[in-house]
């Protein structure tokens, strides 16, 4: 069983998948930083909201013992106040769209490289049918 497991783990596909997961996690961190630290401040400046995560809609009242700010999303959420956190959702959607677009660009570029490699590949030899026709013609002579 240990030999089978070792053979499974050392297969190229499993190792490629492991590398892809690790690179994907690092790439996700970069995309999150791009969204939160670069794009969202620009969008917030245009729209006028300093932070999207603080945009929410209260659906109920806070508990009687709640003494925090009524505009602090994190504190209200921790207190268990029902609300729609649409600003946080918007941030996540923007992050997803950016990540999907960047992955699209990477796949598009990779497909172009693959097509270039296929175009550069030397022409393969004659097909099986061509060889059979050549043999037939040689036998007729």
Secondary structure, 3 states (H helix, E strand, C coil): CHHHHHHHHCCHHHHHHHHHHHHHHHHHHHHHHHHHHHHHHHHHHHHCCCCHHHCCEECCCCCCCCCCCCCCHHHHHHCCCCEECHHHHHHHHHHHHHHHHHHHHHHHHHHHHHHHHHHHCCCCCCCHHHHHHHHHHHHHC
